[in-house]
Every structure is written in C-alpha cells, then in structure tokens.
C-alpha cells in the first residue's frame, strides 16, 4: 500500500459530512468510485464512496 497523503480543504469537508474526524485520516487512494483512507494511529483502512 502506498503512503497516505494529507487532505485538502474540500476533502476535509467531505469527511466531516460523513461524521469522520479529518484530523485522524490520510488519503491513500482516490478514484472516481471510492476513496481509500487510512487512520493515522491504528493503520486501519476504510473505503468510502467518492463525492
């Protein structure tokens, strides 16, 4: 898996709308269908639908 990247402003807003704390997540993979995000502390991955 590639390294997660910091979130941009609109990505932070989208995570807030999904009731996720944007300070705890990094963006690992971004496609038109889904985003793969990685938790900073635990390393847990989560697949969320793209906006």
C-alpha angles and dihedrals in degrees: 000000000000123000120275120249130217116265125253122226098267091045090054090050091050092052090049089054088055090052093249124135105242091204091069100049138074126196111242104168130011122192133157091260103040147357122228110214128187126209111238097220107031101029091229113154125217130188114215128181115259116248 
